Amino acid sequence: MRPPHRSTRLLGSLLLVVAGMFAVGAAPVSAPESENADATVIPLGRVIPAPASVRADGSPYRLTSGTRIVVSGGPEARRVGEYLAGILRPSTGYRLPVTERQEAGIRLRLAPGETGLGQEGYRLESGRSGVTLTARAPAGLFHAVQTLRQLLPAAVEKDTVQPGPWLVAGGTIKDTPRYGWRGAMLDVSRHFFTVDQVKRYVDQLALYKFNKLHLHLSDDQGWRIAIDSWPRLAPYGGSTQVGGGPGGFYTKADYKEIVRYASSRHLEVVPEIDMPGHTNAALASYAELNCDGVAPPLYTGTEVGFSSLCVDKDVTYDFVDDVVREVAALTPGRYLHIGGDEAHSTSHADYVKFMDRVQPVVERYGKTVIGWHQLTGATPARGALAQYWGLDSTGAEEKERVAAAARNGTGVILSPADRIYLDMKYDKDTPLGLDWAGYVGVRRAYDWDPGAYLAGVPAAAVRGVEAPLWTETITSSADVEYMVFPRLPGVAELGWSPASTHGWDGYRGRLAAQGARWEALGIGYFRSAEVPWPAR
């Protein structure tokens, strides 16, 4: 049975409310501080993703009503400090003022001159006198905060005052990511998800140091982004979804808000406009995009491979140019995903012709091309990325085509469907999801090495990992959470942690400890029998 979805809080809205409350001087209710000197302290190495380096040493730090959050490094450090305060205030009941005065407490330091940390790494030092988080760049400082959250009791995530005590183990963590691409894809085309639902997912991704949010914005069942040049696309092409529900779409203001919110959590939005296949919503909206000039009906099923833009029509490329131009203008990130998978209604020659014309359009508007790995059947643009979604059992010829492109300079993002497609069922009894790639249990999703997964792909060509969630059977945030937790943190660890830290036996214990945190956050998760969850 799927556990009932617990009442949840939307972190972004809560932070604004709480920050406002304290800005006007409202006095919070302080929790009674426990005198339990033997309270459990979470070991530094128990977090997910596993840190690159951990040295346990000295006494723990105790968060108290007198704690200050001390920031240095300008406005960006202060923003991270306010974010941290917004998480800690509701559960501790403490004021936790954010200040630039050099006081004891929790110190957040932006130090561009620090070496060995890169743009996303950090150092955490904890002892009796305080906790210091140091990073070269804001993303690293933000990731350090996520580690600090996990070192505090799970009750810190609640939105009501809890008794504590609030202890952080003594010692030092020095941490940098293995890969620069740690992504999650949300399919909003098969079923539409609102701005607030996407924000909720962003907050969950941020907790585990993901840095890319890939939005699948168009497919046969729905077109989800407003395009001024083709105004019928979103209101008509987005008017339905799988099963015939009402669908929906993002206005440009909606999309900008998603981009802004993701950026505030240091995730880059990667928009996907799938083509030349997976295009029935567009074809239904504009008859001229069809080779016969006849618009098909809107589609609410789940079959794939039956639709295609008309490769030989000039209007097709006017359409592509307009869509890419408008989406690129809304997207500050580097990348634009053009899909390219399951184009079964497009001949190979036409597929190559289409990709040869479309990839330069993406480049013209200042973006780097990403495509599903079928792009390697054409000629990937210089600097393009190919996203591999095959199986362990995919044929050698197809894998070699990807490897050959990688050896020729194409970067590879790994999303093997029988490993980290989060819409695959956990087992035969899972009430949601699909099973065409087999069952994907928690261990299977975690227990593999991205650096050695595809034979013939140079290690330097692997950009990282991305966990897609297709939504044929997913209709709510509760469904999303049931399918991604507990598998999502394992993908995060594959992307962040050194290969030397990977090991199922150690990981499953750390994963089990996350259950209480998800419950505090109102996340309903699958209690896999592979994981030794604490008794409730």
C-alpha positions as CSV (number, residue, x, y, z in Angstrom):
1,M,0.0,0.0,0.0
2,R,1.1,3.6,-0.7
3,P,1.4,5.5,2.6
4,P,-1.0,8.4,2.9
5,H,0.4,11.8,1.9
6,R,1.1,13.8,5.0
7,S,0.3,17.5,5.3
8,T,3.3,19.4,3.9
9,R,4.9,22.7,3.9
10,L,6.2,24.6,0.9
11,L,9.6,25.6,2.0
12,G,9.8,28.7,-0.2
13,S,6.6,30.3,1.1
14,L,7.4,29.3,4.7
15,L,10.8,31.0,4.5
16,L,9.2,34.2,3.3
17,V,6.6,34.2,6.1
18,V,9.1,33.3,8.8
19,A,11.6,35.9,7.6
20,G,8.9,38.5,7.6
21,M,7.8,37.6,11.1
22,F,11.3,38.1,12.5
23,A,11.9,41.2,10.4
24,V,9.1,43.0,12.3
25,G,10.4,41.8,15.6
26,A,7.7,39.3,16.5
27,A,8.9,37.1,19.4
28,P,9.0,33.4,18.7
29,V,8.1,30.8,21.3
30,S,11.2,29.3,22.6
31,A,11.3,25.5,23.1
32,P,12.3,24.1,26.4
33,E,15.9,23.0,26.1
34,S,16.5,19.4,27.1
35,E,19.2,18.7,29.7
36,N,19.9,15.3,28.2
37,A,23.7,15.4,28.1
38,D,23.7,12.0,26.4
39,A,21.5,13.1,23.5
40,T,22.4,11.3,20.3
41,V,24.9,13.3,18.0
42,I,24.7,12.4,14.3
43,P,28.1,11.4,13.1
44,L,29.7,13.7,10.5
45,G,29.9,10.8,8.0
46,R,26.2,9.8,8.1
47,V,25.0,12.4,5.6
48,I,23.9,11.8,2.0
49,P,25.7,12.3,-0.3
50,A,28.7,10.9,1.5
51,P,31.3,13.7,2.0
52,A,34.7,13.4,0.2
53,S,36.6,13.8,3.5
54,V,35.5,13.5,7.1
55,R,37.6,13.9,10.3
56,A,35.6,13.5,13.6
57,D,37.3,15.4,16.3
58,G,36.4,17.2,19.5
59,S,33.2,18.2,21.3
60,P,29.9,18.9,19.5
61,Y,28.5,22.4,19.1
62,R,25.2,23.1,20.8
63,L,22.7,25.4,19.1
64,T,21.0,27.6,21.8
65,S,18.7,30.6,22.1
66,G,21.8,32.8,22.0
67,T,23.1,31.4,18.7
68,R,23.8,33.9,16.0
69,I,24.3,33.2,12.2
70,V,27.3,35.2,11.3
71,V,27.9,35.9,7.6
72,S,30.9,37.3,5.7
73,G,31.3,37.7,2.0
74,G,28.6,40.1,1.0
75,P,24.9,39.8,-0.1
76,E,25.2,36.3,-1.4
77,A,26.5,35.0,1.9
78,R,23.7,36.8,3.7
79,R,21.1,35.2,1.4
80,V,22.4,31.8,2.3
81,G,22.4,32.8,6.0
82,E,18.7,34.0,5.8
83,Y,17.8,30.7,4.1
84,L,19.4,28.7,6.9
85,A,17.7,30.9,9.5
86,G,14.4,30.2,7.8
87,I,14.9,26.5,8.2
88,L,16.0,26.6,11.8
89,R,13.7,29.1,13.4
90,P,10.4,27.3,13.2
91,S,11.6,24.1,14.9
92,T,14.0,25.6,17.4
93,G,12.0,28.6,18.4
94,Y,15.2,30.6,18.5
95,R,15.6,34.1,17.0
96,L,18.8,33.3,15.2
97,P,19.6,36.8,14.0
98,V,21.7,37.0,10.8
99,T,24.6,39.4,11.4
100,E,28.0,40.4,10.0
101,R,29.4,41.1,13.5
102,Q,32.1,38.6,14.3
103,E,30.4,36.6,17.1
104,A,30.4,33.0,18.1
105,G,27.7,30.8,16.6
106,I,27.2,29.5,13.1
107,R,29.6,31.3,10.7
108,L,29.1,31.3,6.9
109,R,32.1,32.5,5.0
110,L,32.4,33.2,1.3
111,A,36.2,33.2,0.6
112,P,37.0,33.3,-3.1
113,G,40.7,32.8,-2.4
114,E,40.2,29.4,-0.8
115,T,41.8,26.6,-2.8
116,G,40.7,23.1,-3.5
117,L,37.0,23.7,-3.1
118,G,35.9,24.6,-6.7
119,Q,32.6,26.3,-7.4
120,E,30.5,23.9,-5.4
121,G,32.7,22.5,-2.6
122,Y,32.8,23.6,1.0
123,R,34.5,23.0,4.3
124,L,32.5,22.5,7.6
125,E,34.3,22.8,10.9
126,S,32.5,22.2,14.1
127,G,33.5,22.4,17.8
128,R,32.3,23.5,21.1
129,S,32.6,27.2,20.2
130,G,30.7,27.1,16.9
131,V,30.3,25.8,13.4
132,T,32.0,27.4,10.4
133,L,31.0,26.8,6.8
134,T,33.5,28.0,4.2
135,A,33.1,28.1,0.4
136,R,34.6,29.9,-2.6
137,A,31.2,30.4,-4.2
138,P,27.6,30.8,-3.1
139,A,26.7,27.3,-4.4
140,G,29.3,25.7,-2.2
141,L,28.0,27.6,0.8
142,F,24.4,26.6,0.0
143,H,25.5,22.9,-0.2
144,A,27.3,23.3,3.1
145,V,24.0,24.3,4.7
146,Q,22.4,21.1,3.4
147,T,25.1,19.1,5.1
148,L,24.5,21.1,8.3
149,R,20.8,20.3,8.1
150,Q,21.5,16.6,8.0
151,L,23.8,16.8,11.0
152,L,21.0,18.2,13.1
153,P,18.1,16.0,14.4
154,A,15.4,15.3,11.9
155,A,13.0,17.3,14.0
156,V,14.8,20.5,12.8
157,E,12.7,20.1,9.5
158,K,9.4,20.5,11.3
159,D,7.4,23.8,11.2
160,T,6.5,23.8,14.9
161,V,8.7,24.3,17.9
162,Q,10.5,21.1,19.0
163,P,12.4,20.3,22.3
164,G,15.9,19.7,20.9
165,P,18.7,19.6,22.0
166,W,20.3,20.8,18.8
167,L,23.8,19.3,18.6
168,V,26.3,19.2,15.7
169,A,29.1,16.7,16.0
170,G,32.7,18.0,16.3
171,G,35.2,17.7,13.5
172,T,35.8,18.7,9.9
173,I,34.3,17.9,6.6
174,K,35.9,18.9,3.3
175,D,33.7,18.2,0.4
176,T,33.7,18.6,-3.4
177,P,31.5,17.0,-6.1
178,R,32.6,14.2,-8.3
179,Y,30.5,15.4,-11.3
180,G,29.3,18.8,-12.4
181,W,26.0,17.4,-13.6
182,R,23.7,16.1,-10.9
183,G,20.3,16.4,-12.4
184,A,16.6,15.3,-12.0
185,M,14.1,15.5,-14.8
186,L,10.4,16.2,-14.2
187,D,8.0,15.4,-17.0
188,V,5.3,18.0,-16.9
189,S,3.9,17.0,-20.3
190,R,2.2,13.7,-19.6
191,H,0.7,15.2,-16.4
192,F,0.9,18.9,-15.7
193,F,2.4,20.1,-12.4
194,T,1.9,23.6,-11.0
195,V,4.5,26.2,-10.2
196,D,4.1,25.4,-6.5
197,Q,4.5,21.7,-7.1
198,V,7.7,22.2,-9.0
199,K,9.0,24.4,-6.3
200,R,8.3,21.7,-3.7
201,Y,10.4,19.3,-5.8
202,V,13.1,21.9,-6.2
203,D,13.4,22.1,-2.4
204,Q,13.7,18.3,-2.1
205,L,16.4,18.2,-4.8
206,A,18.3,20.9,-3.0
207,L,18.5,18.9,0.2
208,Y,20.7,16.4,-1.7
209,K,22.9,18.9,-3.6
210,F,21.3,18.4,-7.1
211,N,22.2,21.3,-9.4
212,K,20.1,20.7,-12.5
213,L,16.3,20.6,-13.0
214,H,15.4,19.3,-16.4
215,L,11.8,20.2,-17.4
216,H,10.2,18.1,-20.1
217,L,8.0,20.8,-21.5
218,S,6.5,19.3,-24.6
219,D,5.2,15.9,-25.7
220,D,2.3,14.2,-27.5
221,Q,0.0,14.8,-24.6
222,G,0.7,18.4,-23.8
223,W,2.6,21.6,-24.6
224,R,3.4,23.4,-21.4
225,I,5.1,26.7,-22.2
226,A,3.6,29.8,-23.7
227,I,5.1,30.8,-27.0
228,D,4.0,34.3,-28.3
229,S,4.9,33.5,-31.9
230,W,2.6,30.5,-31.9
231,P,-0.1,31.5,-29.4
232,R,-2.3,28.4,-29.9
233,L,0.4,26.0,-28.7
234,A,-0.1,26.4,-25.0
235,P,-3.8,27.0,-24.5
236,Y,-4.9,24.4,-27.0
237,G,-1.9,22.0,-27.1
238,G,-1.7,22.2,-23.3
239,S,-5.4,21.7,-22.7
240,T,-5.2,18.0,-21.8
241,Q,-3.0,15.3,-20.4
242,V,-2.8,11.5,-20.1
243,G,-6.2,10.2,-19.3
244,G,-7.9,13.4,-20.6
245,G,-7.6,15.7,-17.6
246,P,-7.5,19.5,-17.8
247,G,-3.8,19.8,-18.5
248,G,-2.3,23.3,-18.1
249,F,0.7,25.4,-19.1
250,Y,3.2,27.9,-17.8
251,T,2.9,31.5,-18.7
252,K,6.2,33.2,-19.3
253,A,5.9,34.7,-15.9
254,D,5.3,31.3,-14.4
255,Y,8.4,29.8,-16.1
256,K,10.5,32.8,-15.0
257,E,9.3,32.1,-11.4
258,I,10.4,28.5,-11.6
259,V,13.8,29.6,-13.0
260,R,14.2,32.2,-10.2
261,Y,13.2,29.8,-7.5
262,A,15.5,27.0,-8.7
263,S,18.3,29.5,-9.0
264,S,17.8,30.5,-5.4
265,R,18.4,26.9,-4.5
266,H,21.4,26.7,-6.9
267,L,19.7,24.6,-9.5
268,E,19.9,25.4,-13.2
269,V,16.8,24.9,-15.2
270,V,17.3,22.9,-18.4
271,P,14.2,23.2,-20.7
272,E,13.4,20.4,-23.1
273,I,11.4,20.9,-26.3
274,D,11.2,17.3,-27.7
275,M,11.5,17.0,-31.5
276,P,11.0,15.9,-34.2
277,G,9.0,13.1,-32.5
278,H,6.8,13.4,-29.4
279,T,5.1,16.4,-31.1
280,N,1.4,15.6,-31.4
281,A,0.4,18.5,-29.1
282,A,2.2,20.9,-31.5
283,L,0.8,19.1,-34.6
284,A,-2.7,19.3,-33.2
285,S,-2.3,23.0,-32.6
286,Y,-1.1,24.0,-36.1
287,A,-2.1,22.0,-39.2
288,E,0.7,23.5,-41.3
289,L,3.3,21.6,-39.2
290,N,1.9,18.3,-40.6
291,C,3.1,17.1,-44.0
292,D,-0.5,16.6,-45.2
293,G,-1.7,19.9,-43.7
294,V,-4.2,18.2,-41.5
295,A,-4.1,18.6,-37.7
296,P,-4.5,15.4,-35.8
297,P,-6.7,15.3,-32.7
298,L,-5.3,16.0,-29.2
299,Y,-3.8,12.8,-27.7
300,T,-4.3,11.5,-24.1
301,G,-2.8,8.0,-24.4
302,T,0.6,6.7,-23.6
303,E,1.9,5.2,-26.9
304,V,5.1,6.7,-28.3
305,G,6.8,7.1,-31.7
306,F,3.8,7.9,-33.9
307,S,4.2,11.7,-34.4
308,S,6.7,13.8,-36.3
309,L,7.2,17.3,-37.5
310,C,7.4,17.6,-41.3
311,V,11.1,17.6,-42.0
312,D,10.8,18.9,-45.6
313,K,8.6,22.0,-44.9
314,D,10.3,25.4,-44.4
315,V,7.6,26.3,-41.9
316,T,8.9,23.6,-39.6
317,Y,12.1,25.5,-39.2
318,D,10.4,28.8,-38.7
319,F,8.5,27.1,-35.9
320,V,11.7,25.7,-34.4
321,D,13.5,29.0,-34.6
322,D,10.7,30.9,-32.9
323,V,10.3,28.3,-30.1
324,V,14.0,28.0,-29.4
325,R,14.4,31.8,-29.5
326,E,11.7,32.4,-27.0
327,V,12.6,29.6,-24.6
328,A,16.3,30.5,-24.8
329,A,15.4,34.1,-23.9
330,L,13.6,33.0,-20.8
331,T,16.4,30.6,-19.7
332,P,19.6,32.0,-18.2
333,G,21.2,28.6,-18.0
334,R,23.6,27.3,-20.6
335,Y,21.6,24.4,-22.0
336,L,18.5,23.7,-24.2
337,H,17.4,20.1,-24.6
338,I,16.0,19.2,-28.0
339,G,14.9,15.6,-27.2
340,G,15.4,13.5,-30.3
341,D,14.3,10.1,-28.9
342,E,11.8,7.6,-30.2
343,A,11.4,9.4,-33.6
344,H,10.0,6.2,-35.1
345,S,7.9,8.1,-37.7
346,T,10.9,9.9,-39.0
347,S,13.3,8.2,-41.4
348,H,16.9,8.0,-40.5
349,A,17.8,10.3,-43.4
350,D,15.1,12.8,-42.3
351,Y,16.2,12.6,-38.7
352,V,19.8,13.5,-39.7
353,K,18.6,16.3,-41.9
354,F,16.5,17.7,-39.1
355,M,19.2,17.6,-36.5
356,D,21.7,19.2,-38.9
357,R,19.3,22.2,-39.3
358,V,18.1,22.4,-35.7
359,Q,21.3,22.2,-33.7
360,P,22.7,25.5,-35.2
361,V,19.5,27.2,-34.2
362,V,20.1,26.3,-30.6
363,E,23.7,27.6,-30.9
364,R,22.5,30.8,-32.6
365,Y,20.5,31.7,-29.5
366,G,23.4,31.1,-27.2
367,K,22.7,27.7,-25.8
368,T,24.4,24.3,-25.8
369,V,22.6,21.4,-27.3
370,I,21.5,18.4,-25.3
371,G,19.7,15.5,-26.8
372,W,18.7,12.0,-25.8
373,H,21.4,9.6,-26.9
374,Q,19.7,8.9,-30.3
375,L,21.3,12.3,-31.2
376,T,24.6,10.3,-31.7
377,G,22.9,8.6,-34.7
378,A,23.2,12.0,-36.4
379,T,26.2,14.3,-36.0
380,P,26.2,16.0,-32.5
381,A,27.1,19.7,-32.6
382,R,30.5,20.6,-31.2
383,G,30.2,20.7,-27.4
384,A,26.8,19.0,-27.4
385,L,25.7,16.5,-24.6
386,A,24.1,13.2,-25.2
387,Q,21.8,11.8,-22.5
388,Y,22.0,8.0,-22.4
389,W,18.8,6.3,-21.3
390,G,19.4,2.8,-22.5
391,L,19.5,-0.4,-20.5
392,D,22.3,-2.6,-19.2
393,S,21.1,-5.0,-22.0
394,T,21.0,-2.4,-24.8
395,G,22.8,-3.7,-27.9
396,A,26.6,-3.2,-28.3
397,E,26.1,-1.3,-31.6
398,E,24.0,1.4,-30.0
399,K,26.3,1.7,-27.0
400,E,29.3,2.0,-29.3
401,R,27.7,4.8,-31.2
402,V,27.4,6.7,-28.0
403,A,31.0,5.8,-27.1
404,A,32.3,6.9,-30.5
405,A,30.6,10.3,-30.1
406,A,32.1,10.6,-26.6
407,R,35.6,9.9,-27.9
408,N,34.9,12.6,-30.5
409,G,34.1,15.2,-27.9
410,T,30.4,14.7,-27.0
411,G,29.8,14.8,-23.3
412,V,27.6,12.1,-21.8
413,I,24.9,12.3,-19.1
414,L,24.0,8.9,-17.7
415,S,20.3,8.1,-17.1
416,P,20.1,4.4,-17.7
417,A,16.4,3.5,-17.6
418,D,16.8,0.2,-15.7
419,R,18.9,2.0,-13.0
420,I,17.6,5.5,-12.4
421,Y,14.3,6.0,-14.2
422,L,12.3,6.9,-11.1
423,D,9.0,6.1,-12.8
424,M,9.9,2.4,-12.9
425,K,8.1,0.3,-10.3
426,Y,10.1,-0.8,-7.3
427,D,8.7,-4.3,-7.5
428,K,5.6,-6.2,-8.9
429,D,3.4,-4.8,-6.1
430,T,4.2,-1.1,-6.6
431,P,0.8,0.6,-7.3
432,L,2.4,3.4,-9.5
433,G,4.9,3.5,-12.3
434,L,5.8,1.4,-15.3
435,D,7.9,-1.8,-15.8
436,W,9.1,-1.8,-19.4
437,A,12.7,-1.4,-18.2
438,G,12.2,-3.9,-15.4
439,Y,11.8,-3.3,-11.6
440,V,14.2,-0.8,-10.1
441,G,14.7,-1.4,-6.4
442,V,16.6,0.9,-4.1
443,R,19.9,-1.1,-4.3
444,R,19.7,-1.4,-8.1
445,A,19.4,2.4,-8.4
446,Y,22.4,3.0,-6.2
447,D,24.8,0.0,-6.8
448,W,26.6,1.0,-10.1
449,D,29.4,3.3,-11.1
450,P,28.7,6.1,-13.6
451,G,32.4,6.3,-14.5
452,A,32.6,2.7,-15.7
453,Y,29.0,2.2,-16.9
454,L,29.5,2.5,-20.7
455,A,32.4,0.7,-22.2
456,G,34.5,2.8,-24.5
457,V,33.4,6.1,-23.0
458,P,36.4,8.1,-21.7
459,A,36.0,9.0,-18.0
460,A,36.4,12.6,-18.9
461,A,33.4,12.5,-21.2
462,V,31.0,11.6,-18.4
463,R,29.5,14.8,-17.2
464,G,27.4,13.2,-14.5
465,V,24.0,11.6,-13.8
466,E,20.3,12.5,-14.1
467,A,17.3,10.8,-12.7
468,P,14.2,11.2,-15.0
469,L,10.7,10.9,-13.7
470,W,8.2,10.4,-16.5
471,T,4.6,10.9,-15.4
472,E,2.3,8.6,-17.3
473,T,1.0,7.3,-14.0
474,I,2.1,10.2,-11.7
475,T,-0.5,12.9,-11.0
476,S,0.3,14.6,-7.7
477,S,3.2,15.6,-5.5
478,A,2.4,12.7,-3.2
479,D,2.9,10.4,-6.3
480,V,6.2,12.1,-7.1
481,E,7.5,11.6,-3.6
482,Y,6.5,8.0,-3.3
483,M,8.4,7.2,-6.5
484,V,11.5,9.3,-5.9
485,F,12.0,8.5,-2.2
486,P,14.1,6.6,-1.3
487,R,15.8,6.2,-4.7
488,L,16.6,9.9,-5.3
489,P,19.3,10.3,-2.6
490,G,21.2,7.4,-4.1
491,V,21.4,9.2,-7.5
492,A,22.6,12.3,-5.6
493,E,25.4,10.2,-4.1
494,L,26.4,8.7,-7.4
495,G,26.8,12.2,-8.8
496,W,28.5,13.9,-5.8
497,S,30.5,11.5,-3.8
498,P,33.9,9.9,-4.7
499,A,33.6,6.4,-6.0
500,S,35.7,5.2,-3.1
501,T,32.8,6.1,-0.7
502,H,30.2,4.0,-2.5
503,G,29.1,0.8,-0.9
504,W,25.6,-0.6,-0.4
505,D,26.2,-2.0,3.1
506,G,27.2,1.4,4.5
507,Y,24.8,3.4,2.4
508,R,21.6,1.5,3.3
509,G,22.2,2.4,7.0
510,R,22.7,6.1,6.2
511,L,19.6,6.0,4.0
512,A,17.5,4.4,6.7
513,A,18.3,7.4,8.9
514,Q,16.8,9.7,6.4
515,G,13.3,8.3,6.9
516,A,12.6,10.4,10.0
517,R,13.7,13.5,8.1
518,W,11.3,12.8,5.3
519,E,8.5,12.3,7.8
520,A,9.3,15.6,9.4
521,L,9.1,17.3,6.0
522,G,5.8,15.6,5.2
523,I,7.2,13.4,2.5
524,G,5.4,10.1,2.0
525,Y,8.0,7.5,0.9
526,F,8.2,3.9,-0.1
527,R,9.5,1.8,2.8
528,S,11.6,-0.6,0.8
529,A,12.3,-3.9,2.5
530,E,15.9,-3.5,1.2
531,V,16.5,-0.7,3.8
532,P,16.6,-1.2,7.6
533,W,14.2,1.5,8.5
534,P,13.9,2.3,12.2
535,A,10.6,1.0,13.8
536,R,7.9,3.6,13.9
